[in-house]
Amino acid sequence: MAYLFSYFSLSLSPSTFISDRYSQYLTAQVIDSEGRLIKSTKSSFFHFLSCLPWVPAYCLQAGAEGGRKAEYLCPNSVYLYSPEVHNLLGTHVSYIDMTPSEFTRTLGMKTSVNVEELIGYLKKWCVKTSSASGPEGQEKQEEEGSEFSSTVQHVHSVYSFLHKNCSQTNLKELFQHTPAVFIEYNRNGDWCSGRFYHLKEVCWSDPTEMFVRYRELTRGADSTVQEPRVLAPFYSKLDDMKDLFKRLLTVELTPSMLQYVVLLELVCNSCPVPTVDVLRDVSKLYARLADKCKTPGQGEQEQNLSINPRYCSTLKGMLLDKRVFPTKDNSWVTLAHRPMIPDSKELEKIFKAHKQVCLLNLPLPEKRPAPRTKTGPSQGWSVSAGWFSEEDRMLFLEICGVRLLSKCVSTEAQTENYRPCPSMQRLVRSVVPYIQRFLYHHEDLQELYWELKKNNIRQTIRQLTYGQVGMLYTRYLLSVSDEEDPVLEMEDVICLLKDNKELYIQKDHLSARLDICRELVKLFSFESSHRKELVHFLSGLMTSLPDNAALKRFLQKECPGELPSEEEAWEVPQPVLPVQPIPVASPVVSTPEDEFRPGQEDGEQTLMCWPPRASLSNTAASRTERQQTAGPVEAVLKMWPPPAEPKDSPSYSPSSISNHSPRERDPEREVDAGREGVQSQSPRDGTAEDHPSHLGTIEPSQDVAVEAEQNADKAAAGRESGQHTARGPDQHRPDKTSGHNQQPFSTTIPEGVVSSMFQGASQRPPLALDSPVWAKPLHPQALLEDLQLECQRPSTVLFSDDQRDTVAIGEWGEKLVFSFLCHWRDSQAPGGPCLVTWYNQCGESGQPYDFKLIFNLTQEGEEVFVEVKSTVKKDRAFIHLSANELDFALREKERYHVFRVYNAGDSEKVRLCRIQNLAQHLHAKDLELFLFV
């Protein structure tokens, strides 16, 4: 037999054997002891043919080089080679090159593969062979996937065969209990190697690509990150695989929430100082974690995603103690630091200097990538490196309890010395019609226009009030947490729209039309983009408004059409000015101050004569009856006599209270000034002051005052020509030649008063009235003196006004002042210093001054100390003084000067001012000293 099998296996083919010679040996007869036939059965020869490994089969070698490995196998272990069988089984079975026949079927040689056989082979390939029991003899609960190598075509053929020939129930059972999902690790041509995993261990794709980007970190020796097994890179290129895994097997679409949280922490820990790329990657992880908290709806709303509260609670618990939130000071913090979203640049600038305020550093998202096509390089599974959903990122921060900065701040407008502002109302009245035309004809703003109409903007505009105030500032109150005290900040503003009902402007900026327009657009816009378009339009309008030709060209470009007649026009009411009756010229004592002292810009009442006149409200309401009986005589007699001035005072001037130079008195105009009376006290802008301290006071407008002055001049001219009025001769006009005997103040008394006081008696000479201490003559110098900068200026540096740049701002200002003083010294100008010493040139010296100047005015030399105060703002009114600086200024008096630098850091717009003799200005209350608590 051995010789026969050897001969057959080496020299004969089985088909020749079965057909020609040996078929008669396949069966045998079983007979009893008497030679009777019991049955026919397989012969021992056939048994040996079927069970012994005699078939010369071959196995294809794995790898790109290929090759065959020959071996003898049992017939039932051998497959007749065919492309169909090879596609399903690959190199993992043995083949024989034979044509299917009765002999092959008899011996059990296989020619095809069914579903059960393929599932059996798949389980054999994917399950790692190991001990059946655990370390304590307990049976293992879950099988472990094994390493596997094959061709890409083979893997695709196996899953495609199961997809087409296996039911969904059987498929789920197979993949849920068996690690049957192949993950590729390496590829060499058509050959690939990898490992099998359970379905719960894999996901379809990672939209963030963060696990690939940080692969070195996730695969480090000390890494605790469970790297996700992603299917899309391998299976998305194979037909029907997406449907198999996503629809039939319902594989997870993205990595788990825990995997993303662990990766987020790993990325943040790897970069102590956040970079731009890391911040963008962190934002992408934020957006993906928020997306993990969404679940699809049911039924028809399956496409609509809803927020799952349970998922949100789980996510917040995972991140509670993780330092994964980047801040503006380049650090990472936890949720315990109460981080906030800086959604307002204005509020961020106000509060960023406070240490308890933690503001997140969130980069802007890039534009969404264009839709990918099948011919695209990424084949539809990669995303833009910098793109993420801003909406999802904000949802993530909301889930974590991070609040918007604007939602934590309450604002309140604070005003002082309010009164109506007709000039601003006139400006808004002229601008609003153009705004309506612009919104109506602008295609992108059509929706905004109809939304404004729906909100009854026309009525809002009509009810808007306009006021100018002496001080205008906003009070900000930031609530960081319930356990901590709120943070308080105050900010001076130029113009402010309050609750869409009141528009304020600070009295010193009445001409700031662009600031008014920037604040006015808040009434017509809800989004920042709309606001920018309106501000741009109004900026061009303000430039073109004075020139009709330029205005016409501008309107043709921006809003060429007129407003339709059926559209209701938005109109601002005409400002109502109170009717000012021409006051009767009451007899009062007049001084030359009345003639040339101008009214204040803000319209506030000032001291117009000495002694002070009583306000008209005192004679018009409270004491009307008494004045009717007593007349003006009693009012003059009850004036308290101020102390007389020493006669040897050489510096006395009637205008010593103001900073104007003394003016030669004209007796002719002194009489006329008395006739002008109250007219000289009218505000500069001609409006009545609506302030609590002036209620009931009626002042003439500017036009009325001018008219009264003209009438008074005409009357004076008539008297000079001999046409005297019925009031009697002018008996008290001072003599121009009196010279030495002339009194310091001209106490010209109107005729009506004199005739009433001294009827039938000798006339009483005018009293010589001296001014009190606060009216003594001062050095005629301005409080804040502007200095011409003809020196070399430091280079421009961009500063912010927070506390971190305070030292740098001060150094820049001191460099500017040092350059100015050195230029003054080197110019050899009269009165210039001969020596300039800078005490902080090598660092802070701790002295209460920054410079010391020595002048050659005397033999010993005069010293002047200079303190420099710098600010990046152009008009900041507050200066910080230390206790040592204040004490030193009060001791040195006229030898202590303050140099104020505005627009520090800007070499083009920088402004240098000087305050001389700070102590005197403080005592005279020209400057006020505040204590902030």
SVG drawing of the C-alpha trace seen along z (x, -y; Angstrom):
<svg xmlns="http://www.w3.org/2000/svg" viewBox="-48 -169 75 190">
<polyline fill="none" stroke="black" stroke-width="0.4" points="0.0,0.0 2.8,-2.3 4.4,-1.7 1.1,-2.2 0.4,-5.6 4.0,-6.7 3.7,-5.7 0.4,-7.4 1.4,-10.6 4.6,-10.9 3.7,-9.7 0.0,-9.4 -2.8,-11.8 -5.9,-10.9 -8.1,-11.3 -6.1,-8.7 -6.2,-6.5 -9.9,-6.6 -10.9,-6.3 -8.5,-3.7 -7.2,-1.4 -8.1,-1.8 -11.8,-2.5 -12.5,1.1 -10.7,0.8 -13.0,-1.9 -15.6,0.5 -15.6,3.9 -18.1,6.5 -18.8,7.8 -19.7,11.6 -20.4,13.8 -18.7,17.1 -20.8,18.9 -19.8,16.6 -23.1,14.8 -23.0,11.1 -24.0,8.9 -23.4,5.4 -21.2,3.3 -18.9,0.7 -15.9,-1.5 -12.8,0.3 -9.8,-0.2 -8.0,-1.6 -10.7,-4.3 -10.4,-4.9 -6.7,-5.5 -7.2,-7.8 -9.7,-10.0 -7.9,-10.2 -4.2,-10.1 -2.3,-13.3 -1.3,-12.2 -2.7,-15.0 0.2,-17.2 -1.3,-20.6 0.4,-24.1 -0.1,-27.1 0.5,-30.7 3.0,-32.7 2.1,-36.0 3.8,-39.1 4.5,-41.0 7.1,-38.5 4.5,-35.6 5.6,-32.0 4.2,-28.6 4.9,-26.2 4.1,-22.5 2.8,-20.0 0.8,-16.8 -2.6,-17.1 -5.8,-15.2 -8.2,-15.6 -10.9,-17.2 -8.4,-20.0 -7.6,-21.0 -9.5,-23.4 -9.6,-23.2 -8.1,-26.5 -10.5,-29.0 -10.6,-32.8 -13.8,-32.9 -12.4,-30.7 -9.1,-32.5 -10.8,-35.9 -12.6,-34.7 -9.8,-32.6 -6.6,-34.2 -3.4,-32.7 -4.9,-31.1 -5.9,-27.7 -4.1,-25.2 -5.0,-24.6 -4.6,-21.9 -4.8,-22.6 -7.5,-20.0 -10.7,-20.1 -13.7,-19.2 -14.8,-15.6 -16.5,-12.6 -13.2,-11.6 -12.6,-15.0 -16.2,-15.0 -15.8,-11.4 -12.6,-12.3 -14.2,-15.5 -12.0,-18.1 -13.7,-21.5 -14.7,-23.7 -16.7,-26.5 -17.2,-28.4 -20.6,-29.1 -21.5,-31.6 -21.0,-29.3 -17.6,-28.2 -16.5,-31.8 -17.7,-32.8 -15.8,-29.9 -12.7,-30.9 -13.1,-34.6 -13.4,-33.6 -10.4,-31.4 -8.4,-34.3 -9.6,-37.1 -9.5,-35.4 -6.1,-35.2 -5.3,-31.7 -4.6,-31.8 -5.5,-30.0 -9.2,-29.4 -9.1,-30.5 -7.9,-33.6 -5.2,-33.8 -7.6,-32.5 -9.2,-29.8 -12.2,-31.9 -13.3,-31.8 -12.5,-34.9 -15.5,-37.2 -14.2,-38.6 -12.0,-37.3 -8.9,-39.2 -8.3,-40.1 -5.3,-38.6 -2.8,-40.0 -3.6,-39.4 -2.0,-39.9 -3.6,-39.6 -4.4,-41.6 -6.7,-44.5 -8.8,-42.7 -9.2,-39.7 -10.4,-41.7 -12.9,-43.6 -14.1,-40.3 -14.8,-38.7 -16.8,-41.6 -18.6,-42.1 -19.6,-38.4 -21.0,-38.7 -22.7,-41.9 -24.6,-40.3 -25.2,-36.8 -25.7,-37.3 -28.7,-38.7 -28.4,-41.9 -29.2,-39.9 -26.5,-37.3 -24.0,-40.1 -24.7,-42.0 -24.3,-38.8 -21.1,-38.0 -19.5,-41.5 -20.8,-42.1 -19.4,-38.9 -16.3,-38.5 -13.4,-40.9 -14.1,-40.7 -13.3,-44.3 -9.9,-44.5 -7.9,-47.7 -4.9,-48.2 -1.6,-49.3 0.8,-48.9 0.7,-48.4 3.2,-47.1 1.8,-47.3 -1.4,-45.3 -0.6,-43.6 -1.6,-45.0 -1.2,-44.0 -3.2,-44.9 -5.3,-43.6 -8.9,-42.6 -10.9,-44.6 -14.4,-44.5 -17.0,-46.7 -17.3,-48.8 -13.6,-49.6 -13.7,-51.2 -15.3,-54.3 -15.9,-55.3 -13.8,-58.6 -12.2,-61.4 -13.4,-64.7 -10.8,-66.6 -7.8,-64.6 -6.3,-65.4 -5.4,-61.8 -3.3,-61.6 -1.8,-65.1 -0.7,-64.2 0.2,-60.5 3.6,-60.9 2.0,-62.0 -0.7,-59.4 1.7,-56.5 4.3,-57.7 5.6,-55.3 3.8,-57.2 0.6,-58.0 -2.7,-57.0 -4.7,-57.9 -6.8,-55.1 -6.2,-55.8 -9.4,-55.3 -9.5,-52.7 -10.7,-54.6 -12.3,-52.7 -12.7,-55.5 -9.1,-55.7 -9.2,-52.1 -12.8,-51.2 -14.1,-54.5 -12.3,-53.6 -13.9,-50.2 -17.4,-49.7 -20.3,-49.1 -18.2,-49.2 -19.6,-52.5 -23.1,-51.0 -22.0,-47.8 -20.4,-49.5 -22.5,-52.7 -26.0,-51.4 -26.0,-47.6 -23.5,-47.4 -24.2,-51.0 -20.6,-51.6 -19.8,-54.8 -19.3,-57.7 -16.6,-59.4 -14.3,-58.6 -15.9,-58.5 -16.3,-61.5 -13.7,-60.1 -11.1,-59.7 -11.5,-63.3 -11.3,-64.6 -8.1,-62.6 -6.6,-63.8 -7.6,-67.4 -5.8,-67.2 -2.8,-65.7 -2.5,-68.5 -2.9,-71.2 -0.3,-69.6 2.2,-69.3 2.2,-73.1 2.4,-75.1 2.3,-78.4 -0.5,-78.1 0.5,-78.7 -1.8,-79.7 -1.9,-76.2 -2.6,-74.6 -5.4,-77.1 -7.0,-76.3 -6.7,-72.6 -8.2,-73.0 -11.2,-74.8 -11.7,-72.0 -11.9,-69.6 -14.3,-71.9 -16.6,-71.8 -16.4,-68.0 -17.2,-67.4 -20.2,-69.6 -21.3,-67.6 -21.0,-64.4 -23.7,-65.8 -26.2,-65.9 -28.6,-63.0 -30.9,-62.6 -34.6,-63.0 -37.2,-60.3 -39.3,-59.6 -39.6,-62.4 -37.3,-64.6 -34.4,-62.2 -32.4,-64.7 -32.9,-67.3 -30.3,-67.0 -31.2,-67.8 -29.0,-68.3 -28.9,-65.4 -28.8,-66.7 -27.3,-63.5 -24.4,-63.7 -23.9,-67.4 -23.7,-66.5 -21.2,-63.8 -19.0,-66.0 -18.9,-68.8 -18.0,-66.2 -15.1,-65.0 -13.7,-68.5 -14.3,-69.8 -10.7,-69.6 -8.9,-69.7 -6.6,-72.6 -7.9,-72.8 -9.1,-76.4 -6.6,-78.9 -6.6,-82.5 -5.4,-85.8 -2.4,-85.7 -1.1,-82.6 -1.9,-80.0 -4.3,-77.1 -7.0,-77.2 -9.8,-75.0 -13.5,-75.8 -12.8,-76.7 -11.2,-79.9 -14.6,-81.1 -13.3,-81.8 -15.4,-84.1 -15.8,-84.6 -14.5,-88.0 -17.4,-88.8 -16.9,-92.6 -13.6,-94.2 -14.7,-97.3 -15.4,-95.4 -12.3,-93.3 -10.2,-96.4 -11.9,-97.7 -11.6,-94.6 -8.5,-92.7 -6.2,-94.3 -8.1,-92.7 -6.5,-89.4 -9.7,-87.9 -11.1,-88.3 -10.2,-85.3 -10.8,-85.8 -10.5,-83.0 -8.2,-83.2 -10.4,-81.9 -9.1,-82.2 -11.4,-83.1 -12.5,-80.2 -11.4,-79.9 -13.8,-79.8 -15.6,-76.6 -13.9,-74.3 -15.5,-73.9 -17.5,-70.7 -15.4,-67.8 -16.0,-65.7 -15.0,-62.1 -12.1,-63.4 -10.9,-65.5 -7.6,-64.7 -9.1,-63.9 -11.8,-61.6 -14.3,-63.1 -13.1,-62.2 -10.5,-64.9 -11.4,-68.4 -9.7,-71.8 -6.9,-72.1 -8.2,-75.3 -12.0,-75.0 -14.4,-74.3 -18.0,-75.1 -18.2,-78.4 -21.7,-77.5 -20.5,-74.1 -17.6,-75.8 -20.0,-78.2 -22.3,-75.3 -19.3,-73.5 -18.5,-76.5 -22.2,-76.9 -22.3,-73.2 -19.2,-73.8 -20.9,-76.8 -18.6,-79.4 -20.5,-82.7 -20.2,-85.6 -18.4,-88.7 -21.2,-90.9 -23.7,-88.8 -21.8,-89.2 -21.5,-93.0 -24.2,-95.4 -23.8,-99.0 -25.3,-102.2 -24.8,-105.6 -23.9,-108.3 -24.4,-112.0 -23.9,-115.3 -25.2,-118.8 -27.8,-117.7 -29.5,-120.1 -31.0,-119.8 -28.7,-119.9 -30.5,-121.5 -27.3,-121.5 -27.0,-117.7 -30.7,-117.3 -30.3,-119.5 -27.5,-117.3 -29.5,-114.1 -32.4,-115.7 -30.3,-116.4 -28.8,-112.8 -31.8,-110.6 -33.5,-111.0 -30.3,-110.0 -30.0,-106.9 -33.5,-105.9 -32.7,-106.3 -29.5,-104.3 -31.3,-101.4 -34.2,-101.4 -32.1,-101.2 -29.3,-98.9 -30.1,-95.4 -28.2,-93.7 -30.1,-95.8 -33.6,-95.3 -34.4,-92.8 -33.0,-95.2 -35.1,-98.0 -38.4,-96.1 -37.4,-94.8 -36.9,-98.4 -40.3,-99.4 -41.8,-96.4 -40.3,-97.7 -41.8,-101.2 -38.5,-102.9 -40.3,-106.1 -41.9,-106.5 -38.6,-105.7 -36.9,-108.5 -39.5,-111.0 -39.4,-110.2 -35.6,-110.3 -34.2,-113.0 -31.0,-114.9 -28.9,-116.3 -25.4,-117.6 -23.9,-117.0 -20.9,-118.3 -19.6,-114.8 -20.5,-111.6 -19.2,-108.2 -20.3,-104.6 -20.4,-102.5 -19.5,-98.9 -20.2,-96.2 -18.8,-92.7 -20.1,-89.8 -17.4,-87.1 -19.1,-84.7 -21.7,-84.6 -19.0,-84.1 -16.9,-87.1 -17.5,-90.8 -18.3,-92.4 -15.6,-94.3 -16.4,-98.0 -15.0,-100.2 -15.8,-103.7 -15.1,-105.0 -15.4,-108.4 -17.3,-108.5 -17.9,-111.2 -21.3,-110.2 -23.8,-107.6 -27.1,-106.2 -29.0,-105.0 -31.9,-102.4 -32.6,-103.8 -34.4,-106.7 -31.7,-109.2 -28.7,-110.5 -26.1,-112.2 -22.9,-114.1 -20.2,-115.5 -20.3,-119.3 -16.6,-119.6 -17.2,-117.5 -20.3,-119.1 -18.5,-119.3 -17.6,-115.6 -20.0,-114.7 -18.5,-111.3 -18.7,-110.2 -22.4,-111.2 -22.9,-109.2 -21.1,-106.1 -23.4,-106.1 -26.5,-106.9 -26.1,-103.8 -26.8,-101.6 -30.4,-102.7 -30.6,-101.4 -28.5,-98.1 -28.7,-94.8 -25.5,-93.2 -21.9,-94.4 -21.8,-93.9 -24.7,-96.3 -23.2,-98.7 -19.9,-98.9 -21.8,-99.6 -23.8,-102.4 -20.7,-104.0 -18.9,-103.9 -21.9,-105.6 -22.2,-108.3 -18.5,-109.0 -18.7,-109.8 -21.9,-111.8 -20.3,-113.9 -17.5,-114.7 -19.8,-115.6 -22.5,-117.4 -21.1,-120.9 -20.6,-120.8 -23.8,-120.5 -22.0,-119.2 -20.1,-116.7 -23.2,-115.6 -25.0,-115.1 -22.2,-112.9 -22.0,-110.9 -25.8,-110.2 -25.8,-109.2 -23.2,-106.6 -24.5,-105.3 -28.3,-105.7 -29.2,-107.0 -33.0,-106.7 -35.3,-109.0 -37.6,-107.6 -41.0,-106.5 -43.9,-108.8 -45.8,-106.0 -43.0,-105.4 -43.4,-107.2 -40.4,-109.4 -38.4,-109.1 -38.3,-112.5 -36.6,-114.1 -38.7,-116.9 -37.3,-120.4 -35.5,-121.4 -37.7,-123.7 -36.0,-126.8 -37.8,-128.7 -39.0,-132.1 -36.7,-134.6 -38.4,-138.0 -36.1,-141.0 -35.5,-141.8 -35.9,-145.3 -32.6,-146.9 -32.6,-147.0 -30.2,-149.4 -27.2,-147.5 -23.6,-148.2 -21.4,-147.5 -17.8,-146.9 -15.6,-146.7 -15.6,-142.9 -19.2,-142.8 -17.9,-144.1 -15.1,-141.8 -15.5,-138.7 -16.8,-135.9 -19.4,-133.4 -18.3,-129.9 -18.4,-127.3 -20.6,-124.9 -23.1,-127.6 -22.5,-127.6 -23.0,-130.9 -19.8,-132.6 -18.9,-135.6 -19.6,-138.5 -19.1,-141.5 -18.0,-142.3 -19.8,-142.5 -21.8,-139.6 -25.3,-140.4 -28.3,-138.5 -29.8,-136.1 -33.0,-137.0 -34.7,-134.1 -34.3,-135.8 -36.1,-139.0 -38.7,-137.3 -40.4,-134.7 -39.5,-134.4 -39.3,-138.1 -41.6,-139.7 -43.9,-141.5 -41.1,-142.7 -39.2,-144.2 -42.3,-146.0 -42.5,-147.8 -38.8,-148.3 -37.6,-148.9 -34.0,-148.7 -32.8,-151.1 -33.0,-148.4 -31.2,-145.9 -28.3,-148.2 -28.1,-149.2 -28.1,-145.6 -25.0,-144.7 -22.3,-143.6 -19.2,-145.8 -16.1,-143.8 -12.8,-144.7 -10.9,-147.6 -7.8,-146.8 -4.5,-148.3 -3.8,-151.4 -0.2,-150.6 -1.2,-147.4 0.5,-147.9 -0.7,-144.7 -4.4,-145.3 -6.5,-144.9 -10.2,-144.6 -9.8,-141.5 -7.5,-139.7 -10.0,-136.9 -9.7,-135.7 -6.6,-134.8 -7.2,-137.7 -4.7,-140.6 -5.9,-143.8 -7.7,-146.2 -7.9,-149.9 -11.2,-151.1 -13.4,-153.3 -15.7,-155.5 -18.0,-156.0 -18.6,-152.2 -18.9,-151.8 -22.3,-153.6 -23.3,-151.5 -22.3,-148.3 -24.6,-149.2 -27.4,-149.5 -26.7,-146.1 -27.4,-144.5 -28.2,-140.9 -27.7,-140.5 -24.0,-139.9 -24.6,-136.8 -26.3,-134.7 -24.8,-131.3 -22.6,-131.1 -24.8,-128.9 -27.9,-130.9 -29.9,-128.1 -31.5,-128.1 -29.7,-126.1 -31.9,-123.2 -30.1,-122.3 -31.5,-121.8 -29.4,-124.7 -30.9,-127.1 -34.6,-126.2 -36.7,-129.2 -33.9,-131.3 -34.8,-132.8 -31.8,-134.1 -31.9,-135.9 -30.6,-134.2 -27.5,-135.3 -29.4,-137.1 -31.4,-139.0 -28.2,-140.0 -26.6,-141.3 -29.7,-143.3 -29.8,-144.8 -26.1,-145.7 -26.7,-147.4 -29.6,-149.4 -27.4,-150.4 -24.7,-151.6 -27.2,-153.7 -28.5,-155.2 -24.9,-156.1 -24.3,-157.7 -27.5,-159.8 -26.4,-161.0 -23.0,-162.0 -24.7,-164.1 -26.7,-166.0 -29.9,-164.0 -30.4,-163.1 -33.1,-160.8 -35.8,-161.7 -33.7,-160.0 -31.6,-163.1 -28.1,-164.1 -25.2,-161.7 -23.8,-162.9 -21.6,-160.0 -19.5,-159.4 -15.8,-159.2 -13.4,-161.8 -10.8,-160.5 -8.2,-162.9 -8.7,-161.8 -5.6,-159.7 -4.3,-158.9 -7.7,-159.5 -9.5,-157.1 -10.9,-154.1 -9.8,-150.5 -13.4,-149.5 -15.8,-151.8 -18.9,-151.9 -21.1,-153.7 -24.6,-153.8 -27.5,-154.2 -29.5,-157.4 -32.6,-155.6 -30.9,-154.2 -29.2,-157.5 -32.3,-159.6 -34.2,-157.1 -31.5,-157.0 -30.6,-160.6 -33.6,-162.7 -33.2,-166.1 -29.8,-165.3 -26.2,-165.4 -25.2,-162.6 -23.3,-159.7 -20.0,-159.1 -19.4,-155.6 -17.8,-153.0 -14.4,-151.8 -14.8,-148.0 -11.9,-145.7 -11.8,-142.0 -11.4,-139.1 -8.4,-136.8 -9.5,-134.5 -9.8,-137.4 -6.2,-138.7 -4.2,-139.0 -2.4,-135.7 0.4,-135.2 -1.4,-135.3 -0.5,-131.8 -2.8,-129.0 -3.5,-126.0 -2.4,-123.4 0.2,-125.0 0.9,-123.3 4.6,-123.0 5.9,-123.0 7.8,-119.8 10.7,-120.8 13.0,-118.1 13.6,-114.6 10.8,-112.2 11.0,-108.6 10.0,-105.9 6.4,-105.0 5.4,-102.1 1.9,-100.5 0.8,-100.5 -2.4,-99.4 -3.8,-101.3 -3.7,-98.3 -1.5,-98.0 1.0,-95.7 2.2,-98.5 2.2,-101.3 5.9,-101.1 6.7,-101.2 4.3,-104.1 6.0,-106.1 9.5,-105.3 8.4,-106.5 7.0,-109.7 10.2,-110.4 12.3,-109.9 10.2,-112.5 10.5,-115.0 14.3,-114.4 14.6,-115.1 12.5,-118.3 14.5,-119.6 17.9,-118.8 16.7,-120.7 15.6,-123.6 19.0,-123.6 21.0,-123.4 19.0,-126.0 20.5,-128.7 17.1,-130.3 16.6,-133.0 15.5,-131.6 16.5,-128.1 18.1,-125.6 21.8,-125.2 21.7,-121.6 19.2,-118.8 19.4,-115.7 17.3,-112.6 17.0,-110.5 15.2,-107.5 17.5,-107.1 19.0,-103.9 15.9,-102.7 13.3,-103.8 15.1,-106.1 12.2,-106.4 12.4,-110.2 9.2,-112.2 10.3,-113.8 11.8,-112.6 14.0,-115.6 15.8,-118.4 16.6,-121.6 19.1,-124.3 18.7,-127.8 21.3,-130.6 18.8,-133.2 20.8,-134.0 24.3,-133.4 23.4,-130.4 21.1,-129.0 17.4,-128.2 16.2,-124.6 13.0,-123.3 11.7,-119.8 9.8,-118.1 7.4,-115.1 6.3,-113.4 2.8,-111.8 2.1,-109.9 -1.0,-108.4 -1.9,-106.7 -5.2,-108.6 -5.5,-112.0 -7.6,-113.8 -7.5,-111.9 -8.2,-114.3 -7.0,-112.1 -3.4,-111.9 -2.1,-109.5 0.0,-111.1 1.8,-109.3 1.9,-110.6 5.6,-111.5 4.9,-113.4 2.0,-115.4 4.0,-116.2 7.0,-117.3 4.8,-119.5 3.2,-121.3 6.6,-122.0 8.4,-123.2 5.4,-125.1 6.5,-127.2 9.6,-125.0 7.5,-121.8 6.1,-121.4 4.1,-118.5 4.7,-117.6 1.7,-115.8 2.3,-113.5 -0.8,-112.7 -1.0,-110.0 2.1,-108.4 3.7,-105.9 2.5,-107.9 5.4,-110.1 3.1,-111.9 0.2,-112.7 2.0,-113.1 1.1,-116.2 3.2,-117.7 1.7,-120.0 3.0,-121.7 1.4,-122.5 3.5,-125.0 3.2,-125.5 0.9,-122.5 0.5,-123.6 -1.0,-127.0 -3.5,-125.4 -4.6,-123.0 -5.1,-125.8 -6.9,-128.0 -9.1,-125.0 -8.1,-125.2 -7.3,-121.5 -9.2,-119.0 -7.7,-116.2 -9.7,-113.0 -9.3,-109.9 -10.4,-106.6 -11.5,-103.9"/>
</svg>
